[in-house]
Amino acid sequence: MDTRIRSASDALPAIAMQTDGLIPSPRDAAEPLGLPGARRHDRRIEDYGLIGNLRTAALVDRFGSVDWMCVPRFDSPAAFARLLGFEEHGMWALGPVGIGGGTPEVNRRRYLDGTLILESTWLTPAGTVQLLDFMPVGDETAQLVRIVRGISGSVPMQSLLRARPGYGCRVPDLASDGVRASVDLGVGSLWLDAPPPVRIRTESGDLSSEFTLSEGETLAFSLSWQPGTDAPPVPDGDRLLEQTQAFWQEWISRSTYAGPDRDAVERSLITLKALQYEPTGAFVAAPTTSLPEEIGGVRNWDYRFSWLRDSALMGEALLSCGYVEEFTKLVKWLQQVFDGRPESLQIMYGVEGERDLTEQVLDWLPGFADSTPVRIGNAAAGQLQIDVYGEVVDALFKAQLHDPSLAPVVAPLVTGLVTCLEDVFPKPDMGIWEVRGPRRHFVHSKIMAWIAFDRAVQLIAAGHGDGPVDRWVRIRDRLHTQVCERGYDPDRKTFTQSYGSRQLDASLLHIVTSGFLPPDDPRIVGTVKAIQRELSTQGGFLLRYPTEGDDEGVDGLPGDEGAFLICMGWLIAALAAIGRPEEAEIFKQQLLQIRNDLGMLAEEWDPETGRQLGNYPQGFSHVATVLAAMATVPRPVSSGTR
């Protein structure tokens, strides 16, 4: 029986019926063990490290607590949801016993070289211990393995597993056969294998252990999800560690990137790979929901789905570093979701092609740093976003240039998409930033439509695919003229956000490298200068567009937000293209410097508070790192004579 959640809406009816009186009070819930920062509000998004198995992911904080994990898929209901609430909403804390009973903050953390295995180290008065957190790759069963090692001394340790199914809304049923403990999630079960004796706290719904770890000792904890009620095989922690390390190191060894800042690029590549859903090839934009774009604000969205735009750019970034297989998997997924009917295109899907992404609010969760509402699902799935056609077609076009064997595969997708684009490109839309205000004729959308027609014409001219090429040439040329006439402000020497608008938009930087105009065209150079002048924040980071504080802005939402990090990647590429490589290099280093200690980036950056904002880690932001590195690779100097 297939018990996987097929869409966000599938899970909600059961969740909604299980919230009354089932969560212990905050005081009762926090008492079994003294937990780190039990109700702290000073957590930062970048405090977390990512682990994953190419099907789902988990986030581990600086105290050794797993505060977010959805099983078995990225978009399944979270069993640990402390990220968006408090301890009573689910977590798994594991670490040394500190002063007052709480677990202290780790003294050092890092990823094992070339892997997604997170190593956390505590230096305590009683001794030194290390924790290795990872999710084995290749097994359909989601599994979280936590291996603790005694480095020196003899250290008192504690483990408290508090699963809260349905995004923290209910206390689960627990069971034990004396060797293993199980947690009933309603949709499948979690099985805990722990070497120390596990105490079941039925009244609070917790599984706890206390033990002492001495020098040279190693203990492996494992939490496995099963779709039914049968217990999974007992895991071999050492073998799983070895296999997981070998998988990631072999994978990253295939990178073809050999330029500067290689470690940063490889960390971003690993992160992008971790966001690809292995069974289908779809990418999720991020593995989290509702991490705020403004602390205390309402700009909180679910990013655990596959946007066609994000998937195209993430796949393109991997392809640029030699990962043809990952892009080929993405192409197969695109074939699946189009299913020969590109006219029914959505701008995003579930990772297995689900179309129902109904947006709902989880009102029992207080949100990260009191930022509400907490949403699951995403209503933007039903929007018209014309730019999507351009991003997908451009990525497919570049793929067949990179690997000519892909041309017969991508050509039908390109011509099918452009055929559908003929019907929609004249319309106003919601644009790349999927505004929730009135539709507009966004200039970026029109430029991306031009790209789609242009690439289709080039593909057919090269002998790949069929289509009404003469008509598409006429449409392409009319679009070019229209954008230059209606989307350009000659007084300010810049393209604008939409036809007739004076506002700017950082997405216009796409125009620089699109081939729409030569990079040295005064209109291109003027647009880059204007965006820097009007949208820059401290440190040179860019806002997407102006917001209006408490008033609704062009996006139909109140509130402000941080600087959008993929815009920094576009700026760096634009500066390099228009002949300002020194400035591009400076901004690249700015981007790299705001990564956390693990090399991770969220969606946005707040230059005033110096903290990351938005869902985390964000695929777009790691695309920016790869894009910035590729744009600033020193070009060989010609030794020829004039």
Secondary structure as GFF3:
##gff-version 3
##sequence-region A 1 642
A	DSSP	alpha_helix	8	16	.	.	.	ID=ss1
A	DSSP	alpha_helix	26	29	.	.	.	ID=ss2
A	DSSP	three_ten_helix	45	47	.	.	.	ID=ss3
A	DSSP	beta_strand	49	52	.	.	.	ID=ss4
A	DSSP	beta_strand	57	60	.	.	.	ID=ss5
A	DSSP	beta_strand	65	70	.	.	.	ID=ss6
A	DSSP	beta_strand	78	80	.	.	.	ID=ss7
A	DSSP	three_ten_helix	82	84	.	.	.	ID=ss8
A	DSSP	three_ten_helix	87	89	.	.	.	ID=ss9
A	DSSP	beta_strand	91	96	.	.	.	ID=ss10
A	DSSP	three_ten_helix	99	101	.	.	.	ID=ss11
A	DSSP	beta_strand	108	111	.	.	.	ID=ss12
A	DSSP	beta_strand	118	124	.	.	.	ID=ss13
A	DSSP	beta_strand	127	134	.	.	.	ID=ss14
A	DSSP	beta_strand	143	162	.	.	.	ID=ss15
A	DSSP	alpha_helix	165	168	.	.	.	ID=ss16
A	DSSP	beta_strand	173	176	.	.	.	ID=ss17
A	DSSP	beta_strand	181	184	.	.	.	ID=ss18
A	DSSP	beta_strand	189	193	.	.	.	ID=ss19
A	DSSP	beta_strand	199	201	.	.	.	ID=ss20
A	DSSP	beta_strand	206	214	.	.	.	ID=ss21
A	DSSP	beta_strand	218	226	.	.	.	ID=ss22
A	DSSP	alpha_helix	237	252	.	.	.	ID=ss23
A	DSSP	alpha_helix	262	274	.	.	.	ID=ss24
A	DSSP	beta_strand	306	307	.	.	.	ID=ss25
A	DSSP	alpha_helix	308	320	.	.	.	ID=ss26
A	DSSP	alpha_helix	324	338	.	.	.	ID=ss27
A	DSSP	three_ten_helix	342	344	.	.	.	ID=ss28
A	DSSP	beta_strand	348	349	.	.	.	ID=ss29
A	DSSP	beta_strand	360	361	.	.	.	ID=ss30
A	DSSP	three_ten_helix	368	370	.	.	.	ID=ss31
A	DSSP	beta_strand	375	376	.	.	.	ID=ss32
A	DSSP	three_ten_helix	379	382	.	.	.	ID=ss33
A	DSSP	alpha_helix	387	402	.	.	.	ID=ss34
A	DSSP	three_ten_helix	404	406	.	.	.	ID=ss35
A	DSSP	alpha_helix	407	424	.	.	.	ID=ss36
A	DSSP	alpha_helix	443	461	.	.	.	ID=ss37
A	DSSP	alpha_helix	469	486	.	.	.	ID=ss38
A	DSSP	beta_strand	488	489	.	.	.	ID=ss39
A	DSSP	beta_strand	494	495	.	.	.	ID=ss40
A	DSSP	three_ten_helix	506	509	.	.	.	ID=ss41
A	DSSP	alpha_helix	510	513	.	.	.	ID=ss42
A	DSSP	alpha_helix	522	535	.	.	.	ID=ss43
A	DSSP	three_ten_helix	538	540	.	.	.	ID=ss44
A	DSSP	beta_strand	563	564	.	.	.	ID=ss45
A	DSSP	alpha_helix	565	577	.	.	.	ID=ss46
A	DSSP	alpha_helix	581	593	.	.	.	ID=ss47
A	DSSP	beta_strand	604	606	.	.	.	ID=ss48
A	DSSP	beta_strand	611	613	.	.	.	ID=ss49
A	DSSP	alpha_helix	619	631	.	.	.	ID=ss50
###
